Amino acid sequence: MQSSLLIKVQDINITFGGDPIFSDLSFNLHDGEKISLVGRNGCGKSTLFKVIAGAIEQDHGEIDTKKGLQIGYLGQDENLANYSTLGDFAANGLEESEKYLVDVTAQILGFDPKAPVEESSGGEKRKAALARVFSKERDLYLLDEPTNHLDINAILWLEETIKTSSKTFVVISHDRTLLAHIGGRTFWLDRGKLRICPYGYGRFEEWQEEILELENTHRTKLDRRIKTETLWSIEGISARRKRNQGRLKALVKLKEKRAEFAKRETAFTVNISQPKSDTQMIIEAFGIDKSLGGKEIIKDFSLRVLKGDRIAIVGPNGAGKSTLLKSLTKEIKVDRGKVRLGYHFDLAAMWQDRRQKNLSISVQEFLVGKGANSRDQPDQVVFEGRGLHIISYLKQFQFEYWKAKSPLKSLSGGELGRVLLAKIFLRESNFLALDEPTNDLDVETLDMLKEILANYKGTVAFVSHDRDFIDNVANITIGYEGDGRWQAYSGGWSDYLKQKKNPPSTGSTFFPVAKSQKKRSKSTSKSTDRDSLSFTEKHRLEILPDLIDEKETRVSDLTKQLNDPRLYVNNAQLFDQLSRDLVEAQGELVKLEEEWYLLASKQEG
C-alpha cells in the first residue's frame, strides 16, 4: 500500500534576531488530514506556514516532502497591488486553458472577477485570494486566517469544502466554530514548542486546560525543590567539592526549567473606560434610506437602541453592513428618514479600514498621541483621568515592554488589532462601534474582548462573521434580507438562524478542476464499471472486513493511551510517537474502508 505521508518535519528551528521563534518542531502530515494550528498572536504560526511552503528557510532541521507535492498557500495578507482586476490576481499561475476556473470559483464564492482591485472591499479581495488557491487542485492547503473579511455564506462554503474534501488542510483561524467543525488534530504552538493534540478543536480547549493544570502542579513541586536547594546553597555548604558543584549545577538547571513555565501569561487583565452618562435611549432610527453609487443600501429601516444593548450586524460582502453602522451612529448622513442620538452620545469606533496614515510612528506615539499630554508625559496614557505608564498599559494587552518603541508597520495583523483596541478603550464613551473587530485576533484575545464587552456598561454595535463571537456577545442580530432591507432579530447567531426563514447556505462545495482531468476521471470510472472482480480482488474483498476490524482496534487502543492527560507531561516523546502512530493508523483505516467500498460497488456492478 502506498504511503499516505505528505510531509515529514524533523527538529526545525527558526530564529529572527534574538530568541528563537520556535525550536525542535517535529510533526508529520498525512493525506486527507485536517489540522487546526492554534497559538497566540506572534507565536510563529504564519512563519511555520512560510517554512512549509518554502517561502523562508529554517535555520536547522529537515523537511522531507512527497515527490511532486503540490501546495496551495493562502497568506494572511495577500498583496493585490500589482493587479488591475480581482480576476487577474486570481488567475496568476494558471494556464490559458485553466483560467475559466477563476470564473467558476468566483461564481461559487460570489465576487466579480472583472472588478477593479482599487474599488474592491476587503471581503472581495479575500474571495479572490481563495479563488487563486482553490482554482487548481493541490495535495496540501495551508490557509492562514482564511475567514478574515469573508461573509457568512463564504465561510460556510469554506467550512463544508474542507470537511468534505479528501485533500489535506492545515488551517490557522480565530473562528472557533470553523475549527471545531473541520475535526482532525490540533497543533498548539506554545512558547516556542509544538504540542500535538490528537483531537479536533472541539475537544482541544478541554485538553489544553488539563495540560496547563498539570504544568501548574509541576511548577509548584519545582518551586518547592528550588527553595530547598537554594536554602542548601545559602547555608554555607562548600561548593568546592565535586558533588556539591554538581548539585549547584543541577539547581541552575532547575531554575532554567522553572523559567520555561514562567514565560506563559495565562490571562488578560484589561480595563475599559466606563460611561458616565445614565441615558437609557441611545439611538432611534425612523424609516432611514441610504444609497451609494446608485445602489440602495438601506431601505425604510427603523430601530431603537437602548443602553446596554449588544447589536451584531450580519450579511454578505457588499450588502452595506459598515454603511448601516455608520448611518446609525451619524458618521455618514442618510438620504431619507431620521436618526436621533441620545443625550451625551459619545462614540468610540474601530472601523474596518485599519490602515494608519503614518505607519512609521511607534506604538507609544500612536497611543499617547500629540498635544499637551504628549509633551508633558510622553510615556503615559490617560485612563479615566489618571496617568498610566505606557508599558503597564501595553502589558494588559500581552505586549512585551520593547513593543512600545516598535513602528506600527512592524506589527502583525493580530498585534495591530490589539493596539487599535487599546486605543479606543482609552476613550471615555457610552457607545462602541466595532467593524470586524475579530479579524486577525487569536482566540485568547477574542476571549478577552468578550469579557471586556460583558463588563462594559455602555452600548455596543459590531459587524462580524464570527458565529461563536456573535453568540457570546449579541442580544440583537440585524440581518440583511436583500434589496436594501434589514431585519432585527432577538439573540445571537444561533437564535437568528432559528428565526430567519431563509438562513445562509453553504452552496456548492466542489473543487474546480481542469476539464481534461474531469474527462480522464469519467473514462476511468466507466472502464472500471465494466470490469468484473478478478480472483485477487475477490480474495481482497473477503479479507478486508477483518483488516478493518484490526485497524479499528489499533485506533481505539492508541486513542485510549492518548486520553491520559498525564502522558504529555510525563513522557512527551512517547506522546508524540503515539500521536504519529494514531494518525498513521487512522489514515490506513480510511484507505481500507475506501478500498472495501470501491470493490463492493464494483461487485454490485
C-alpha positions, 0 to 999 in steps of 0.5 A: 500500500502506498504511503499516505505521508505528505510531509515529514518535519524533523527538529526545525528551528527558526530564529529572527534576531534574538530568541528563537521563534520556535525550536525542535518542531517535529510533526508529520502530515498525512493525506486527507488530514485536517489540522487546526494550528492554534497559538497566540498572536506572534507565536510563529504560526504564519512563519511555520506556514512560510517554512512549509511552503518554502517561502523562508528557510529554517535555520536547522532541521529537515523537511522531507516532502512527497515527490511532486507535492503540490501546495496551495498557500493562502497568506494572511495578507495577500498583496493585490497591488500589482493587479488591475482586476480581482480576476487577474490576481486570481488567475496568476499561475494558471494556464490559458486553458485553466483560467475559466476556473477563476470564473467558476470559483468566483461564481461559487464564492460570489465576487466579480472577477472583472472588478477593479482591485482599487474599488474592491472591499476587503471581503472581495479581495479575500474571495479572490485570494481563495479563488487563486488557491482553490482554482487548481487542485493541490495535495496540501492547503495551508490557509492562514486566517482564511475567514478574515473579511469573508461573509457568512455564506463564504465561510460556510462554503469554506467550512463544508469544502474542507470537511468534505474534501479528501485533500489535506488542510492545515488551517490557522483561524480565530473562528472557533466554530470553523475549527471545531467543525473541520475535526482532525488534530490540533497543533498548539504552538506554545512558547516556542514548542509544538504540542500535538493534540490528537483531537479536533478543536472541539475537544482541544480547549478541554485538553489544553486546560488539563495540560496547563493544570498539570504544568501548574502542579509541576511548577509548584513541586519545582518551586518547592525543590528550588527553595530547598536547594537554594536554602542548601546553597545559602547555608554555607555548604562548600561548593568546592567539592565535586558533588556539591558543584554538581548539585549547584549545577543541577539547581541552575538547571532547575531554575532554567526549567522553572523559567520555561513555565514562567514565560506563559501569561495565562490571562488578560487583565484589561480595563475599559473606560466606563460611561458616565452618562445614565441615558437609557435611549441611545439611538432611534432610527425612523424609516432611514434610506441610504444609497451609494453609487446608485445602489440602495443600501438601506431601505425604510429601516427603523430601530431603537437602541437602548443602553446596554444593548449588544447589536451584531450586524450580519450579511454578505460582502457588499450588502452595506453592513459598515454603511448601516453602522455608520448611518446609525451612529451619524458618521455618514448622513442618510438620504431619507428618514431620521436618526436621533442620538441620545443625550451625551452620545459619545462614540468610540469606533474601530472601523474596518479600514485599519490602515494608519496614515503614518505607519512609521510612528511607534506604538507609544506615539500612536497611543499617547498621541500629540498635544499637551499630554504628549509633551508633558508625559510622553510615556503615559496614557490617560485612563479615566483621568489618571496617568498610566505608564505606557508599558503597564498599559501595553502589558494588559494587552500581552505586549512585551515592554520593547513593543512600545518603541516598535513602528506600527508597520512592524506589527502583525495583523493580530498585534495591530488589532490589539493596539487599535483596541487599546486605543479606543478603550482609552476613550471615555464613551457610552457607545462602541462601534466595532467593524470586524473587530475579530479579524486577525485576533487569536482566540485568547484575545477574542476571549478577552474582548468578550469579557471586556464587552460583558463588563462594559456598561455602555452600548455596543454595535459590531459587524462580524462573521464570527458565529461563536463571537456573535453568540457570546456577545449579541442580544440583537442580530440585524440581518440583511434580507436583500434589496436594501432591507434589514431585519432585527432579530432577538439573540445571537447567531444561533437564535437568528438562524432559528428565526430567519426563514431563509438562513445562509447556505453553504452552496456548492462545495466542489473543487474546480478542476481542469476539464481534461482531468474531469474527462480522464476521471469519467473514462476511468470510472466507466472502464472500471464499471465494466470490469468484473472482480478478478480472483485477487480482488475477490480474495481482497474483498473477503479479507478486508472486513477483518483488516478493518476490524484490526485497524479499528482496534489499533485506533481505539487502543492508541486513542485510549493511551492518548486520553491520559492527560498525564502522558504529555507531561510525563513522557512527551516523546512517547506522546508524540510517537503515539500521536504519529502512530494514531494518525498513521493508523487512522489514515490506513483505516480510511484507505481500507474502508475506501478500498472495501467500498470501491470493490463492493460497488464494483461487485454490485456492478 
